[in-house]
Amino acid sequence: MLKNEKIRNVIFILLGVLLLLIKPHYNGPFLDIIKNYLGNISISFAVYFIVSIYSNNWKMNKIITALIGY
């Protein structure tokens, strides 16, 4: 994995965690959808990029990485 890809993956992991942290403070439109689903989506997003960092070590392809992250 290239250094740029690893940096990008870490940024996306932090974005997923940030979304999870700001979820309780959201008061905009679609409040029910955000409160019910944003946590699941953001954690799945973060886990996908955590797994993708190590997927080269496991010699897995992107489809298997996506299934593990799901």
C-alpha positions in Angstrom: 0.0 0.0 0.0 1.3 3.4 -0.9 1.8 6.0 1.8 -0.8 8.3 0.1 -3.4 5.5 0.2 -2.7 4.9 3.9 -3.0 8.6 4.7 -6.3 8.7 2.8 -7.6 5.6 4.6 -6.7 7.1 8.0 -8.5 10.4 7.1 -11.6 8.4 6.1 -11.5 6.4 9.4 -11.3 9.7 11.3 -14.3 11.0 9.2 -16.4 8.0 10.2 -15.5 8.5 13.9 -16.3 12.2 13.6 -19.7 11.5 12.1 -20.4 9.1 14.9 -19.4 11.7 17.5 -21.5 14.5 16.0 -24.6 12.4 15.5 -26.2 13.2 18.9 -25.9 16.9 18.3 -27.6 16.9 14.9 -30.9 18.8 14.7 -31.4 19.4 11.0 -33.7 17.9 8.4 -34.3 14.1 8.3 -33.7 13.9 12.0 -35.2 10.4 12.4 -33.1 9.0 9.6 -29.9 10.6 10.8 -30.5 9.5 14.4 -31.4 5.9 13.4 -28.9 5.2 10.7 -25.9 7.5 10.8 -24.1 5.5 13.5 -24.4 2.3 11.5 -23.2 3.9 8.3 -20.3 5.8 9.8 -19.0 2.7 11.7 -19.3 0.5 8.6 -17.5 3.3 6.7 -14.7 3.4 9.2 -14.4 -0.4 9.5 -14.1 -0.7 5.8 -11.1 1.6 5.7 -9.5 -0.1 8.8 -9.8 -3.5 7.1 -8.5 -2.1 3.8 -5.3 -0.9 5.5 -4.5 -4.5 6.4 -6.0 -6.2 3.3 -2.7 -6.1 1.5 -1.1 -8.0 4.4 -3.9 -10.6 4.2 -3.7 -10.6 0.3 -7.4 -10.1 0.0 -9.2 -8.3 -2.8 -11.5 -5.3 -2.5 -14.7 -7.4 -2.6 -13.7 -9.5 0.4 -12.6 -6.3 2.2 -16.0 -4.8 1.5 -17.8 -7.9 2.8 -15.7 -7.9 6.0 -16.5 -4.2 6.5 -20.2 -4.8 6.0 
